[in-house]
């Protein structure tokens, strides 16, 4: 089927944008990812290595439970019949305890539980610890839709019906065989980002960030793309069942073309964050390490911050968001007498995400940001000097 689509649409970008293409379910490279048992329980095999790991752990626990259920129930029935009370036969006295037997039935199940924990923890770490080269996507859930912002500030303009009765299902394009890190939050209530093919769902909370990482699968030769449904797995209101989207895995070259198609000269998160800094924060914070009414933003992100009272906290996304919306909750040491404005009704979630992206560029622990070239940063520096000259700063 995929080869026929590719032949009918020689332009990959045009094919990806086509709203009439149906959801890919039987892609050739997915066959080795799921056997008969997996398809009975999960309908399809896991589409990532982490999903395959989850399937294997699930089946290990299942067959372990089935084996011991049959063994114990069989022994119980056998012993009930064998040692039942018979007329005229005195009942045998029960043993007070059997040390070796008690150790056996404690150690064997406990050892199995430890093994399950180790395998489960390994799978958990695969989902929350992103490699350094992972592409970061900022995910926002709201009633009742998903919004994903790409490293260069792009947002999807592609929608499709995917064979459903509802038009306008958002398509979020991601490159094949690439680590992806999702930094997620909610604008209103608790949502749960669920991709069944990845065997993972992660909750999104208002006023905080959660993360999830995965590596996309490698497409088969001649395979144009592969789709994965996205749902909300936490009931969030009237249209909860219509809160869905699609991850469309495409070749890397097509991914780059898609982002160029979406960009259309839009402002990057770093550029937006710098603009917001100049309009809201520059009077109290510096970016060069110099003292001001508030802490400097230079090398703030990623470092431990001393707080009033002697505690310290890591200046990560959650700390920055909380400091902007609830500035009196954790006050930096040395700034106890300064009252910062509460920006909870001034800056929205997207603007705070942009501010965090800008703060990362000011820290040597911020890491590289895809989509921001040295030339673009140089232009930003030129604009900064021009702004200072024009304002007399």
Helices and strands as residue ranges (DSSP letters): H 2-8, H 12-17, G 28-33, H 36-42, H 49-82, H 99-128, E 135-142, E 145-149, E 159-160, E 169-175, E 179-186, E 191-195, G 196-198, E 200-204, E 210-215, E 225-232, G 240-242, E 244-250, H 252-263, H 269-276, I 277-281, E 304-306, E 312-314, H 317-325, H 349-361, H 374-391
